[in-house]
Amino acid sequence: MLDVRRLLLLREVATRGTLAAAAEALSYSPSHVSQQLTLLAREAGAPLLRRSGRRVVLTAEAEELVAAAGEVLDVLERARSRVAGAGGTGAPLTGRVRLALFQSAALALLPGALRALAAEHPGLRVEVVQAEPGAALESAALRAEASLARDPDVVVAEEYPAHSAPHLPGLVRTELVRDALRLALPPEHLAPGTTDLAGAAALPWVAEPGGTASRHFAEQTCRTRGFEPDVRFTSADLQTHLRLVETGCAVALLPDLVHAGRETTCRLVELPGQPRRTVFAAQRAASVGQPAVAAVIAALRAQVT
């Protein structure tokens, strides 16, 4: 009989690439991971790993076991969803949901969602981490493929016009909001005479780091209007963007959620075509039907409806 937890541990090693990385993700020691996989090899009656430099490579037999581990985890999660839903609706929920989301979504959606969940489901524990959307989606997808690590149950991510977020296997999406993207200009007395995108061509810009969807969107928006933005300030923190614009140091293209719930002295100008970014929640397909996960997503959606 094969030990299920050892099967899933093997899958973790396959996902992370090294024994040390798998051990760190699971809060185990590398020696414990090695011992457990040695026992699994004995149970299977076949070698599972071979060294390749500092990494380990799975044998053909181990690959078969990894595929089986993914199927096992999906079955277990679907079973948990059915059990969780068997108690009927209306009762306060318990348990734990891990939520990962990016900064502007955290500022705009999280406080109200947490207050609503605490009032309706005081026994539900929501653990939150602020994370870059792409990395968080990949982490959730790894969990969907059979990770044992403490990866998120729900990821709030974004995609910009003509720049779709990856559709990773094992994840399903729920749209939360179509967030308007606008040109943010300093107050009139700090940038007199500048009223539109063409006028902003001569001013300093602040943008997210190169390679991000928002940076690509900003650059393409400016290029289609015939100029290259003079990006003098680069920051992943959109609150920094907002402050630089408010103080007359730069202009930017900003989503509405950045200033939701607070007054801003920026002049917000509609862009040609009225572009929107899509903010969505992603969850593992096997967790669809879990009341606690559904409640968290519903609470997030309620903040923008």
C-alpha positions in Angstrom: 0.0 0.0 0.0 1.4 3.4 -1.0 1.3 6.1 1.7 -0.8 9.1 0.4 1.2 11.7 2.2 4.4 10.4 0.8 2.9 10.5 -2.7 2.0 14.1 -2.2 5.5 14.8 -0.9 6.9 13.4 -4.0 4.7 15.7 -6.1 6.0 18.6 -4.0 9.6 17.7 -4.8 8.7 17.5 -8.5 7.0 20.9 -8.4 9.8 22.7 -6.4 12.7 21.0 -8.1 14.9 20.2 -5.1 14.5 18.4 -1.8 15.5 21.6 0.1 12.9 23.7 -1.6 10.1 21.2 -0.9 11.3 20.9 2.7 11.2 24.7 3.1 7.7 25.0 1.6 6.4 22.4 3.9 8.4 23.4 7.0 10.1 20.0 7.1 13.8 19.3 7.3 15.5 18.0 4.1 16.5 14.9 5.9 12.9 14.2 6.8 11.9 14.6 3.1 14.7 12.3 2.0 13.7 9.6 4.5 10.0 9.7 3.5 10.9 9.4 -0.2 13.2 6.5 0.6 10.3 4.7 2.3 8.0 5.5 -0.7 10.6 4.0 -3.1 10.5 0.8 -1.0 6.7 0.8 -1.0 6.7 1.3 -4.8 9.5 -1.2 -5.4 11.3 1.2 -7.8 13.8 4.0 -7.7 12.1 7.4 -7.7 14.9 10.1 -7.9 18.3 10.6 -9.4 20.7 13.5 -8.9 21.4 16.0 -11.7 23.7 18.6 -10.3 22.0 20.4 -7.4 18.5 19.3 -8.5 16.8 15.9 -8.6 15.2 14.3 -11.6 12.2 12.0 -11.3 12.4 8.5 -12.8 9.7 7.3 -15.1 8.1 5.4 -12.2 8.1 8.5 -10.1 6.4 10.5 -12.9 3.5 7.9 -12.8 3.2 8.3 -9.0 3.2 12.1 -9.3 0.3 12.0 -11.8 -1.6 9.7 -9.4 -0.9 12.1 -6.5 -2.6 14.9 -8.4 -5.7 12.8 -8.9 -5.7 11.9 -5.2 -5.6 15.5 -4.1 -8.4 16.5 -6.5 -10.5 13.7 -5.1 -9.8 14.7 -1.6 -10.6 18.4 -2.2 -13.8 17.6 -4.0 -14.8 15.4 -1.1 -14.1 18.2 1.3 -16.3 20.5 -0.8 -19.2 18.0 -0.7 -18.8 17.5 3.1 -18.7 21.3 3.6 -21.8 21.8 1.6 -23.8 19.0 3.3 -24.6 21.1 6.3 -27.0 23.2 4.4 -27.1 27.0 3.8 -27.5 29.8 6.3 -25.4 28.4 9.1 -22.2 30.4 10.1 -19.1 29.0 8.5 -15.9 27.8 10.1 -12.5 26.8 8.9 -9.8 28.7 7.2 -9.4 30.4 3.8 -6.1 31.7 2.5 -6.4 34.8 0.3 -3.7 36.5 -1.8 -4.3 39.8 -3.5 -2.4 42.8 -4.8 -2.1 46.2 -3.3 -4.9 48.3 -4.8 -7.4 45.4 -4.4 -6.3 45.0 -0.8 -6.8 48.6 0.0 -10.2 48.9 -1.8 -11.8 45.5 -1.2 -10.3 43.9 1.8 -11.4 46.0 4.8 -15.1 45.9 3.9 -15.0 42.2 3.0 -13.3 41.2 6.2 -15.8 43.2 8.3 -18.7 41.6 6.5 -17.2 38.1 6.9 -16.5 38.7 10.6 -20.1 39.8 11.2 -21.7 36.9 9.3 -19.2 34.1 9.9 -17.2 34.9 13.1 -15.8 31.3 13.2 -14.2 31.7 9.7 -10.5 32.5 9.7 -9.3 34.4 6.7 -5.5 34.6 6.3 -4.3 37.3 3.9 -1.1 37.9 2.1 -0.3 40.8 -0.3 1.3 39.2 -3.4 2.2 40.0 -7.0 -0.7 38.6 -9.1 1.2 36.4 -11.5 3.2 34.7 -8.7 0.1 34.1 -6.6 -1.7 32.6 -9.6 1.2 30.2 -10.2 1.3 29.3 -6.5 -2.5 28.5 -6.5 -2.1 26.5 -9.7 0.8 24.4 -8.2 -1.5 23.7 -5.3 -4.2 22.6 -7.7 -1.7 20.1 -9.2 -1.0 18.6 -5.8 1.1 20.8 -3.6 1.0 20.4 0.1 2.4 23.9 0.8 0.4 26.7 2.4 -0.6 28.2 -1.0 -3.6 30.5 -1.4 -7.2 29.2 -1.7 -8.3 32.4 -3.5 -6.1 34.7 -5.5 -7.3 38.2 -6.6 -5.5 39.1 -9.8 -5.8 41.6 -12.7 -5.5 41.8 -16.4 -5.1 44.8 -18.6 -6.5 45.5 -22.0 -4.7 43.3 -24.7 -2.6 41.7 -21.9 -4.4 38.7 -20.5 -3.3 37.1 -17.3 -2.3 33.4 -17.8 -5.1 30.8 -17.8 -3.4 28.2 -15.7 -4.7 24.7 -15.4 -6.8 23.7 -12.4 -8.0 27.3 -11.7 -11.4 28.9 -12.4 -12.1 32.6 -12.4 -14.9 34.9 -11.0 -14.9 38.5 -12.3 -15.0 41.0 -9.4 -14.9 44.4 -11.2 -14.1 46.2 -14.5 -11.9 48.9 -13.1 -11.6 52.2 -15.1 -8.1 53.3 -16.2 -7.6 57.0 -16.4 -4.9 59.6 -16.9 -3.9 61.1 -13.5 -2.7 64.7 -13.8 -1.4 66.9 -11.0 -3.6 69.7 -9.7 -4.0 72.6 -12.1 -1.7 74.9 -10.3 1.1 72.3 -10.4 0.7 71.5 -14.1 -1.0 74.5 -15.7 -2.3 74.0 -19.2 -2.0 70.2 -19.2 -5.4 68.7 -19.7 -5.0 65.5 -21.7 -2.7 62.7 -22.8 -1.1 64.7 -25.5 -0.2 67.5 -23.1 1.3 64.9 -20.7 3.9 63.9 -23.2 6.3 66.6 -22.1 5.9 65.8 -18.3 7.8 63.2 -16.2 6.0 59.9 -15.7 5.8 57.3 -13.0 5.1 53.7 -13.9 5.4 50.1 -12.6 8.5 48.1 -13.4 9.2 46.9 -16.9 7.6 43.6 -17.9 4.4 44.2 -15.9 1.0 44.3 -17.5 0.3 47.9 -16.3 3.7 49.1 -17.7 3.0 47.5 -21.0 -0.4 49.2 -21.1 0.9 52.6 -20.2 3.7 52.4 -22.8 1.3 51.2 -25.6 -1.3 53.9 -24.7 1.3 56.6 -25.1 2.9 55.2 -28.2 -0.5 55.0 -30.0 -0.8 58.7 -29.3 2.6 59.3 -30.9 5.1 59.7 -28.0 7.3 57.7 -25.6 6.5 58.4 -22.0 9.5 59.9 -20.0 9.4 57.4 -17.2 11.6 58.9 -14.5 10.1 57.0 -11.5 9.6 53.3 -11.3 7.7 51.7 -8.4 5.4 48.7 -7.9 3.6 50.7 -5.2 0.6 52.5 -6.8 0.1 54.6 -3.7 3.6 56.1 -4.5 2.3 56.8 -8.0 -0.7 58.6 -6.6 1.4 60.7 -4.2 3.9 61.7 -6.9 1.0 62.9 -9.1 -0.7 64.7 -6.3 2.5 66.6 -5.5 3.1 67.6 -9.1 6.2 65.3 -9.6 4.8 63.1 -12.3 1.8 61.9 -14.3 0.5 58.4 -14.5 -2.2 56.0 -15.8 -4.0 54.8 -12.8 -6.9 52.4 -12.1 -9.8 53.8 -10.0 -9.4 51.3 -7.2 -6.1 53.1 -6.2 -8.1 56.0 -4.9 -11.3 54.3 -4.0 -12.7 55.4 -0.6 -10.5 58.5 -0.3 -10.3 62.0 -1.8 -7.5 62.7 -4.2 -6.3 66.0 -5.6 -5.4 64.4 -8.9 -7.2 65.5 -12.0 -8.6 62.2 -13.5 -9.0 62.3 -17.3 -10.9 59.7 -19.3 -8.7 57.9 -21.8 -9.6 57.2 -25.5 -11.8 54.2 -25.7 -12.5 54.2 -21.9 -10.2 51.2 -21.2 -10.8 49.0 -18.1 -8.7 46.4 -16.3 -10.4 43.3 -15.1 -10.0 42.3 -11.5 -10.9 38.7 -10.8 -10.8 36.0 -8.1 -9.2 32.7 -9.0 -9.7 29.4 -7.1 -8.9 25.8 -7.6 -11.4 24.0 -9.7 -11.6 21.2 -7.0 -12.6 23.8 -4.4 -15.7 25.0 -6.3 -18.6 24.4 -4.0 -16.7 24.9 -0.8 -19.0 27.4 1.2 -16.1 29.1 2.9 -14.3 29.9 -0.3 -17.6 31.0 -2.0 -18.3 33.3 1.0 -14.9 35.0 0.7 -15.4 35.6 -3.0 -18.9 36.9 -2.5 -17.7 39.3 0.2 -15.1 40.7 -2.2 -17.6 41.1 -5.0 -20.0 42.9 -2.7 -17.5 45.7 -2.2 -17.8 46.8 -5.9 -21.5 46.2 -6.6 
